[in-house]
Amino acid sequence: MLAISTRGLGKSFGNHRVVDGLDLNVEAGSVFGFLGPNGAGKSTTMRMMLGLIKPDTGSVRIMNRCLATDRSAALRTVGSVIEAPSLYDHLSGHANLDLTRRLLALPAKEIERVLDLVDLGHSASRRVREYSLGMKQRLAIARALLGSPTVLVLDEPLNGLDPQGIFDIRNLIRRLAHQEGRAVVVSSHLLTEVEQTADHVGLLLKGRLVLQGSTETLLRQQAAYRVLVDDPSAGKRVAANLKLIASEMDDHSLILRADTNSTEDLKAGELARALVVAGLEIHEFAPARMSLEHLYQDAVRQQERIPA
């Protein structure tokens, strides 16, 4: 079941087309990583998904409800944290949640439930000014979870966090999706973290969706090989002659792969033969797993070839 779907979603500011014909599919009970550089249109898209701004074209459906015609019912199923958490530092974590709880006319027990979900029950009585950035982020997520929404939209939840804060938020996001059954949309610049967290990804470039699908399927769709040779520079030249993409690793080995838009398979035997014929000594040759960063770079490279 799709928790969020957009069809032909578009938005312009003046003569600038910020979002162009977007067809997003976010499945229930999964984490959707929404990727793209600054200015790609991610925040604008998320605001349209939350009804904060109106699209010029297209539609948004949340839990099979049309946002344009059934706004109240659709938005009752959504919780969100957009940009930096807006909290009252002089109040306790519990008091911050209680303000929202009263506005939503929810029972008092809701506060304890969401505090337990984000593991902040032990710090609920402390003033928020004493919280770490990671704790503030978890408190903001707890507030978004008041009322048990089935969809959660988080804009850059990992920004500025230390490694422990990132670990805590990553585990929380996966738990909310896989154990609690929520759909969680996460925008982020941290490709490695998204790769570890997201079940599905969508990549937005210049307002257009250029990549979307299961993270695991996308990473497996192209063969790649890790090759340790005596001369990485020469290895790169051989790769270029074969129209392959070469990335040099810290240990001077190369990751050789076909462009994700290539229709030709990368065959291990042909690649090894070409390296040997070029006079290179191969010290190691093994299959390598594609990374989300590779897919991102390929998509950017392909987009740059297309006139705006």
C-alpha positions as CSV (number, residue, x, y, z in Angstrom):
1,M,0.0,0.0,0.0
2,L,1.2,3.5,-0.8
3,A,1.3,5.8,2.2
4,I,2.1,8.9,0.0
5,S,1.9,9.2,-3.7
6,T,2.3,12.3,-5.9
7,R,1.3,12.5,-9.6
8,G,2.6,15.3,-11.9
9,L,3.5,17.5,-8.9
10,G,4.9,20.8,-9.9
11,K,5.7,24.2,-8.4
12,S,7.2,27.4,-9.8
13,F,8.3,30.6,-8.0
14,G,8.2,33.3,-10.6
15,N,9.8,32.0,-13.8
16,H,11.8,29.4,-11.8
17,R,10.4,25.8,-12.0
18,V,11.4,24.4,-8.6
19,V,9.5,21.0,-8.8
20,D,8.7,19.5,-12.2
21,G,6.2,16.7,-12.8
22,L,7.0,14.6,-9.7
23,D,5.7,11.1,-9.3
24,L,6.7,9.9,-5.9
25,N,5.7,6.5,-4.3
26,V,6.2,6.0,-0.6
27,E,5.2,2.6,0.7
28,A,3.6,2.0,4.1
29,G,5.9,0.5,6.8
30,S,9.1,1.6,5.1
31,V,11.7,4.3,5.2
32,F,11.9,6.5,2.1
33,G,15.2,8.4,1.6
34,F,14.6,11.6,-0.3
35,L,17.9,12.8,-1.7
36,G,19.2,15.8,-3.7
37,P,21.6,18.7,-3.5
38,N,20.6,22.1,-2.0
39,G,18.1,23.8,-4.3
40,A,16.9,20.6,-5.9
41,G,13.4,21.1,-4.6
42,K,13.2,18.6,-1.7
43,S,11.9,21.1,0.9
44,T,9.4,22.5,-1.5
45,T,8.1,19.0,-2.3
46,M,7.8,18.1,1.4
47,R,5.9,21.3,2.1
48,M,3.5,20.5,-0.7
49,M,3.1,17.0,0.7
50,L,2.2,18.5,4.1
51,G,-0.2,21.1,2.6
52,L,2.0,24.0,3.7
53,I,2.1,25.3,0.1
54,K,-0.2,24.6,-2.8
55,P,1.2,22.9,-6.0
56,D,0.7,24.6,-9.3
57,T,0.1,21.2,-11.0
58,G,-0.5,17.6,-10.0
59,S,-1.8,16.0,-6.8
60,V,-0.8,14.5,-3.5
61,R,-2.5,11.5,-1.9
62,I,-1.8,10.5,1.7
63,M,-3.1,7.1,2.9
64,N,-5.3,7.1,-0.2
65,R,-6.9,10.5,0.6
66,C,-6.5,13.4,-1.8
67,L,-4.9,16.3,0.0
68,A,-6.7,18.8,-2.2
69,T,-10.2,17.5,-1.5
70,D,-9.9,15.8,1.8
71,R,-7.3,17.9,3.5
72,S,-8.2,17.5,7.2
73,A,-8.6,13.7,7.0
74,A,-5.3,13.3,5.0
75,L,-3.3,15.5,7.4
76,R,-4.6,13.8,10.5
77,T,-2.5,10.8,9.4
78,V,0.8,12.7,9.2
79,G,3.4,13.9,11.7
80,S,6.3,16.0,10.6
81,V,9.5,17.8,11.6
82,I,10.5,20.4,9.1
83,E,13.8,22.2,9.4
84,A,15.2,22.8,12.9
85,P,13.1,21.6,15.9
86,S,11.0,24.5,17.3
87,L,11.0,23.9,21.0
88,Y,10.6,26.0,24.2
89,D,14.1,25.8,25.8
90,H,12.9,27.1,29.2
91,L,10.3,24.4,29.5
92,S,10.8,20.7,30.2
93,G,10.5,18.0,27.5
94,H,7.2,16.9,29.1
95,A,5.9,20.5,29.1
96,N,6.8,21.0,25.5
97,L,4.8,17.8,24.6
98,D,1.9,18.8,26.8
99,L,1.4,22.0,24.9
100,T,0.9,20.2,21.6
101,R,-1.1,17.4,23.3
102,R,-3.6,19.9,24.6
103,L,-3.9,21.6,21.2
104,L,-4.7,18.2,19.7
105,A,-7.1,17.4,22.5
106,L,-5.3,14.1,23.2
107,P,-5.3,12.2,26.5
108,A,-2.4,12.8,28.9
109,K,-1.1,9.3,28.6
110,E,-0.1,10.1,25.0
111,I,3.0,12.0,26.4
112,E,4.4,8.9,28.2
113,R,3.7,6.8,25.1
114,V,5.8,9.0,22.7
115,L,8.5,9.6,25.3
116,D,9.0,5.8,25.6
117,L,9.1,5.5,21.8
118,V,12.0,7.9,21.5
119,D,13.7,6.8,24.8
120,L,13.4,10.1,26.5
121,G,11.3,9.2,29.5
122,H,14.3,9.5,31.9
123,S,14.9,13.1,30.7
124,A,11.3,14.3,30.5
125,S,11.5,16.6,33.5
126,R,14.7,18.3,32.4
127,R,14.6,21.7,30.7
128,V,15.1,21.5,27.0
129,R,18.0,23.9,27.1
130,E,19.9,21.1,28.9
131,Y,19.3,18.6,26.1
132,S,21.9,17.7,23.5
133,L,21.0,18.3,19.8
134,G,20.2,14.6,19.4
135,M,17.8,14.7,22.3
136,K,16.1,17.8,20.9
137,Q,15.7,16.0,17.6
138,R,14.2,13.0,19.3
139,L,11.8,15.3,21.3
140,A,10.7,16.9,18.1
141,I,10.0,13.5,16.6
142,A,8.1,12.5,19.8
143,R,5.9,15.6,19.3
144,A,5.3,14.6,15.7
145,L,4.2,11.2,16.9
146,L,1.4,12.5,19.2
147,G,-1.8,11.1,18.0
148,S,-0.1,8.0,16.4
149,P,0.2,9.3,12.7
150,T,0.8,6.5,10.2
151,V,3.1,8.8,8.1
152,L,6.1,10.7,9.4
153,V,8.0,13.3,7.4
154,L,11.4,14.3,8.6
155,D,13.4,17.1,7.0
156,E,17.2,16.6,7.5
157,P,16.8,14.9,11.0
158,L,20.6,14.0,11.1
159,N,21.9,17.5,10.5
160,G,24.6,18.6,13.1
161,L,24.4,15.4,15.1
162,D,27.4,13.6,16.6
163,P,27.9,9.9,15.8
164,Q,25.9,8.7,18.8
165,G,23.1,11.1,17.9
166,I,23.1,9.8,14.3
167,F,23.0,6.2,15.6
168,D,20.1,6.9,17.9
169,I,18.0,8.7,15.2
170,R,18.8,6.0,12.6
171,N,17.7,3.2,14.9
172,L,14.6,5.2,15.9
173,I,13.6,5.8,12.3
174,R,14.0,2.1,11.4
175,R,12.0,1.0,14.5
176,L,9.2,3.4,13.7
177,A,8.9,2.0,10.2
178,H,9.6,-1.7,10.6
179,Q,8.2,-2.3,14.1
180,E,5.5,0.4,14.4
181,G,4.4,0.1,10.7
182,R,4.8,3.7,9.8
183,A,5.9,5.2,6.6
184,V,8.9,7.5,7.3
185,V,10.1,10.0,4.7
186,V,13.6,11.3,5.4
187,S,15.4,14.0,3.5
188,S,19.2,14.0,4.0
189,H,22.6,14.9,2.4
190,L,24.3,12.0,4.3
191,L,24.3,9.3,1.6
192,T,26.0,6.7,3.7
193,E,23.4,7.1,6.5
194,V,20.5,6.9,4.0
195,E,22.0,3.8,2.5
196,Q,22.0,2.2,5.9
197,T,18.5,3.4,6.8
198,A,16.2,3.7,3.8
199,D,14.3,0.8,2.2
200,H,13.6,3.0,-0.9
201,V,15.2,6.1,-2.2
202,G,14.3,8.9,-4.6
203,L,16.8,11.4,-6.0
204,L,15.7,14.8,-7.0
205,L,17.9,17.0,-9.3
206,K,16.8,20.4,-10.7
207,G,13.2,19.7,-9.6
208,R,13.0,16.3,-11.4
209,L,12.9,12.8,-10.0
210,V,15.8,11.1,-11.8
211,L,16.1,7.9,-9.6
212,Q,13.5,6.0,-7.5
213,G,13.2,2.5,-6.3
214,S,14.2,-0.1,-3.7
215,T,17.6,0.7,-2.3
216,E,18.8,-2.9,-2.5
217,T,17.6,-3.4,-6.0
218,L,19.2,-0.1,-7.2
219,L,22.5,-1.1,-5.7
220,R,22.5,-4.5,-7.3
221,Q,21.5,-3.5,-10.8
222,Q,25.0,-2.8,-12.0
223,A,28.1,-5.0,-11.7
224,A,31.2,-3.4,-10.1
225,Y,34.7,-4.8,-9.3
226,R,37.4,-3.8,-6.9
227,V,40.8,-4.0,-8.5
228,L,44.2,-3.5,-6.9
229,V,46.8,-2.8,-9.6
230,D,50.4,-1.6,-9.5
231,D,49.5,1.7,-11.3
232,P,46.0,3.1,-10.5
233,S,46.5,6.0,-12.9
234,A,47.1,3.6,-15.8
235,G,44.1,1.6,-14.5
236,K,41.9,4.6,-14.8
237,R,43.1,5.2,-18.4
238,V,42.2,1.6,-19.3
239,A,38.8,2.1,-17.7
240,A,38.2,5.3,-19.7
241,N,39.0,3.4,-22.9
242,L,36.4,0.8,-22.0
243,K,33.9,3.6,-21.2
244,L,33.9,2.6,-17.5
245,I,33.7,4.7,-14.4
246,A,36.7,4.4,-12.1
247,S,36.8,5.5,-8.5
248,E,40.1,5.3,-6.5
249,M,39.8,4.1,-2.9
250,D,42.0,5.0,0.0
251,D,44.2,1.9,-0.4
252,H,44.8,2.9,-4.1
253,S,42.6,0.1,-5.4
254,L,40.0,1.0,-8.0
255,I,36.3,0.5,-8.1
256,L,35.5,-0.1,-11.8
257,R,31.8,-0.1,-13.0
258,A,29.6,0.7,-15.9
259,D,27.6,3.9,-15.9
260,T,24.1,3.1,-14.4
261,N,22.6,4.3,-17.7
262,S,24.8,1.9,-19.8
263,T,23.0,-1.0,-21.5
264,E,26.1,-3.1,-21.6
265,D,27.1,-5.6,-18.9
266,L,30.5,-5.4,-17.3
267,K,32.1,-8.8,-17.6
268,A,34.9,-9.7,-15.2
269,G,36.9,-11.7,-17.8
270,E,37.0,-9.0,-20.4
271,L,37.9,-6.4,-17.8
272,A,40.8,-8.4,-16.3
273,R,42.1,-9.2,-19.8
274,A,42.1,-5.5,-20.8
275,L,44.1,-4.6,-17.6
276,V,46.7,-7.3,-18.3
277,V,47.0,-6.5,-22.0
278,A,47.7,-2.9,-20.9
279,G,50.7,-4.2,-18.9
280,L,49.2,-3.8,-15.4
281,E,49.9,-6.2,-12.6
282,I,46.7,-7.2,-10.9
283,H,47.2,-7.9,-7.2
284,E,43.5,-8.3,-6.3
285,F,40.3,-8.6,-8.3
286,A,36.9,-9.1,-6.6
287,P,33.2,-8.2,-7.0
288,A,32.4,-4.9,-5.3
289,R,29.0,-3.6,-4.1
290,M,27.7,-0.4,-5.6
291,S,27.1,2.4,-3.1
292,L,24.4,5.0,-3.0
293,E,27.1,7.6,-3.6
294,H,28.0,5.9,-6.8
295,L,24.4,6.0,-8.0
296,Y,24.2,9.6,-6.9
297,Q,27.3,10.6,-8.9
298,D,26.1,8.7,-12.0
299,A,22.7,10.4,-11.8
300,V,24.3,13.8,-11.5
301,R,26.7,13.1,-14.3
302,Q,23.8,12.0,-16.6
303,Q,21.7,15.0,-15.7
304,E,24.6,17.3,-16.6
305,R,24.5,15.9,-20.1
306,I,20.9,16.9,-20.5
307,P,20.2,20.5,-21.5
308,A,18.0,22.4,-19.0
